[in-house]
Amino acid sequence: MPEKLLFIPWFAGILYGSIPFFWLAIHPLAGRWQKMQRSPYRVLLPLWAVMIAVLGGVTLPWQAQRIYTTWWAWLPAFPFFWMGLRTYSSIPSAFGMERLSGQAELRPDGLQQSLVVSGLHARMRHPIYFAHLCNLAGWTLGSGLVVNYGLLAVSCFLTFPLMIWLEERELIKRFGPDYLDYRKAVSAFPGLMPGSYKSSPHANTASPLRKR
């Protein structure tokens, strides 16, 4: 890949690397965002843009540094893109655009909400996080960028595990035994546990939730 085009995978890495910071700006302060009369996205979207700019500025000196420079590295990257894009395309049908966009978290009173255990969520607990990691892995493997490998390592071993831990702690408080049963039956990501989840009669009771 020509050096000028390395901006594309670098920016993709920055974008995916900023997601945990954006998530942490929403979830711990969800109660405050919910009290705003106007849409909290008037603040959150510019805040996310600032996060991307800061992360980009920090990593800019290493923007074009690569571990390897071979074109065939994009071949093993393709399956990750395919899994990520396929997962993204399958999420809205069962999960809903309201939850996907975060409105279910920031505007819970205006939406009917429930524990989602159908579709992709019957086979993995966090399909959105899985899709994020797949696409970040694709850009990283294909480009060989040092920055992307660093962001992928941080995402795999720190930020995404932390996000999952914090989110599931909240879900256990909200759904109790139903979520514990679901967590025992379904792996966080695909392939770690066999079979799919069959909900209990009480698993879909309405409750404020934003599940990823």
C-alpha positions in Angstrom: 0.0 0.0 0.0 1.4 3.4 -0.9 2.4 5.6 2.0 -0.2 8.2 1.3 -3.0 5.6 1.5 -1.8 4.5 5.0 -3.9 7.4 6.3 -7.0 5.2 5.7 -6.1 2.2 8.0 -4.5 4.6 10.5 -7.7 6.7 10.7 -9.8 3.5 11.0 -7.6 2.4 13.9 -8.0 5.7 15.6 -11.8 5.6 15.1 -12.1 2.1 16.6 -9.6 2.9 19.3 -11.7 5.9 20.4 -14.8 3.8 20.9 -14.0 2.7 24.5 -13.3 6.3 25.5 -16.7 7.3 24.0 -18.4 4.4 25.8 -16.9 5.4 29.1 -18.1 9.0 28.6 -21.7 7.6 28.2 -22.2 4.7 30.6 -20.8 6.0 33.9 -22.6 9.3 33.4 -25.8 7.9 31.9 -28.0 9.3 34.7 -26.8 12.8 34.0 -27.2 12.5 30.2 -30.8 11.3 30.8 -31.6 14.5 32.7 -30.8 16.8 29.8 -33.8 18.3 28.1 -32.1 18.5 24.7 -30.5 15.6 23.0 -27.2 14.7 24.8 -25.7 14.0 21.4 -25.3 17.7 21.0 -22.5 17.3 23.6 -21.5 13.7 23.1 -20.8 13.8 19.3 -18.5 16.8 19.5 -16.8 15.2 22.5 -16.2 12.1 20.5 -14.7 14.2 17.7 -12.3 15.7 20.3 -11.4 12.2 21.5 -10.6 11.1 17.9 -8.5 14.3 17.3 -6.5 13.8 20.6 -5.8 10.2 19.8 -4.9 11.1 16.3 -2.5 13.8 17.5 -0.8 11.5 20.0 -0.2 8.8 17.4 0.5 11.0 14.4 4.3 10.8 14.7 4.1 7.0 14.1 1.3 7.2 11.5 3.2 5.6 8.7 5.4 3.2 10.7 4.8 -0.4 9.7 6.0 -3.8 11.0 5.8 -5.2 7.4 5.0 -3.9 4.0 3.6 -6.8 2.0 0.4 -6.6 0.0 -0.6 -10.2 0.7 -1.2 -9.3 4.4 -4.7 -8.1 3.2 -5.6 -11.7 2.4 -5.8 -12.9 6.1 -7.4 -9.5 6.9 -10.4 -10.1 4.6 -12.1 -12.7 6.8 -12.1 -10.3 9.7 -13.7 -7.6 7.5 -16.3 -10.1 6.4 -17.1 -11.2 9.9 -17.3 -7.7 11.2 -19.5 -6.3 8.3 -21.7 -9.4 8.4 -22.2 -8.9 12.2 -23.0 -5.2 11.8 -25.6 -5.9 9.1 -27.3 -8.6 11.3 -27.5 -6.5 14.5 -30.3 -3.9 13.7 -33.0 -6.5 12.9 -33.0 -8.0 16.4 -31.3 -5.3 18.4 -33.0 -2.3 17.0 -31.5 1.0 15.8 -32.6 2.7 19.1 -30.3 0.5 21.1 -27.6 0.5 18.5 -27.4 4.3 18.5 -27.5 4.5 22.3 -31.0 6.1 22.5 -32.2 3.3 24.7 -29.6 4.3 27.3 -29.9 8.0 27.0 -33.7 8.2 26.6 -35.0 5.1 28.4 -38.4 6.6 29.2 -39.4 6.9 25.6 -38.6 3.4 24.5 -39.9 -0.1 25.3 -36.8 -2.0 26.4 -36.1 -5.6 27.2 -33.2 -8.1 27.5 -32.3 -9.0 24.0 -31.6 -12.8 23.7 -32.6 -13.5 20.1 -30.8 -13.3 16.8 -27.1 -12.8 17.2 -27.5 -12.4 20.9 -28.6 -16.0 21.1 -25.1 -17.0 20.0 -22.9 -14.3 21.6 -23.5 -11.7 24.3 -21.6 -8.8 22.7 -21.9 -8.9 18.9 -21.3 -5.1 18.5 -18.0 -5.3 20.4 -17.1 -8.4 18.3 -17.7 -6.5 15.1 -15.6 -3.6 16.3 -12.7 -5.9 17.1 -13.0 -7.8 13.8 -12.8 -4.6 11.8 -9.9 -3.2 13.8 -8.1 -6.5 13.4 -8.7 -6.4 9.7 -7.2 -2.9 9.3 -4.3 -3.9 11.5 -3.4 -7.2 9.8 -3.7 -5.7 6.3 -1.7 -2.5 6.9 0.9 -3.7 9.4 0.8 -0.3 11.1 2.5 -0.2 14.5 -0.1 2.2 15.8 -2.9 -0.2 14.9 -1.2 -3.1 16.5 -0.9 -1.1 19.7 -4.5 -0.1 19.6 -5.6 -3.6 18.9 -3.6 -5.0 21.8 -5.1 -2.4 24.2 -8.6 -3.1 22.9 -8.2 -6.9 23.3 -6.6 -7.0 26.7 -7.8 -3.9 28.5 -10.5 -1.6 27.2 -13.0 -4.1 25.8 -12.7 -6.6 28.7 -13.2 -3.6 31.0 -16.3 -2.4 29.1 -17.8 -5.9 29.1 -17.2 -6.3 32.9 -18.8 -3.0 33.7 -21.7 -3.6 31.4 -22.4 -7.1 32.7 -22.2 -5.9 36.3 -25.0 -3.4 35.4 -27.1 -6.0 33.6 -26.9 -8.4 36.5 -28.3 -5.7 38.8 -31.1 -5.0 36.3 -32.1 -8.5 35.3 -30.8 -10.7 38.1 -31.2 -14.5 37.6 -32.4 -14.1 34.0 -29.1 -12.5 32.9 -27.0 -14.9 35.0 -28.7 -17.8 33.2 -28.2 -16.1 29.9 -24.5 -15.5 30.6 -24.0 -19.1 31.6 -25.5 -20.3 28.3 -24.0 -17.8 25.8 -20.4 -16.9 25.4 -19.2 -13.3 25.2 -17.9 -13.9 21.6 -18.8 -16.7 19.2 -17.2 -20.1 19.3 -16.4 -20.3 23.0 -19.6 -22.2 23.9 -21.7 -24.6 21.9 -25.4 -24.2 21.0 -27.7 -21.1 21.3 -29.8 -19.6 24.0 -33.4 -20.3 24.6 -35.0 -17.6 26.8 -36.9 -18.3 30.0 -40.5 -17.1 30.3 -39.3 -14.1 32.2 -36.3 -13.1 30.1 -38.0 -10.5 28.0 -39.6 -8.4 30.7 -39.4 -4.7 30.0 -36.5 -2.9 31.7 -34.1 -0.1 30.9 -31.2 -1.6 29.0 -28.5 -0.9 26.6 -26.8 -4.1 25.7 -23.8 -4.6 23.3 
